[in-house]
């Protein structure tokens, strides 16, 4: 799986459907340590989403707290996706 943010040979591919959208089938790709990196509608539509960036809050790369000084701050990641034109 290749996006503008990540390339991985070990992505987990899932197929997702919903009774709320009959006839629509999506493939989602997950990479360990990142999460959902891409989504492709393969039936019933043409949506394509790719992960373009990840921002982390809470601790830096060496495990030191950032931001608020309370010890219970959880690490929070914001994943930004872009819709790819087909």
N, C-alpha and C positions, 0 to 999 in steps of 0.2 A: 504494500500500500504506500503510495506516495502522495503527499500534499505539499503545499508551499512551506509548511512548518516541519514536517517529519517524513522520513522514509524508513519503512520497517518491513522486513521479511517475515516477521512473526505477529502480524495483526490477526486478531480474532474477528471473524466475520459472522454476523448474525442476520437472520431474516426476521423482519417485524411486520405484523399486520394488525389491523384493528377492525372490530365490528362496526365502528363508527365511520370508517371509510372502506366499505366493501370494494374489492377489486384493486386496492392499492397495496403494493408490496415494496418494502424498503430493505436494502442491505445496509447495515451499520458496521463500521470497522473500529475496533478498540485496540489500543497499544498499551502494554503494561507500563505503569508509571505515569501515564498521561490520561488515558480514558478514551472517550469517543473522539476519533480524529476525522471521520468522514461519514457521510450518509449519501446513498444513491437510491432514488426511486427507480425500480426496475420494471414495475408494472402499474399501470393506471395513472401515470404522471411523468414528470421529467425533472423533479427537484434534485439538486446536487448541492451538498454542503461540504466544505472543507475547513479544517482547523487552520487558522492563520497565525494565532499567537496564544501564549499562556502567560498570565501574570500571577505571581504568588505573593501572599501577605502572611504575616505571622512570624516566620523565621527565615533567616538568610541561609545561604548555602552551607555555612559552618554550624547551623543549629542555634544561632543567637536570636533572641527575640527582637522583633522590629515593631514599630508602631507603639501601641499602648503598653504600659508597664505592668499590666496584670499577668500573672503566670498562667492563667487559664485561656489565654488567647489561642484559638484554633487556627490551624493553617487553612487558608482559604485560597482557592484558585479561581481565576476568571478565565474561561475559555472563549475566544472570539472566533466566530465562523464567518465565512463569506459564501454567498450564493454564487455558484459558478454558472455563467451563461452557457446554454447549450446550443 
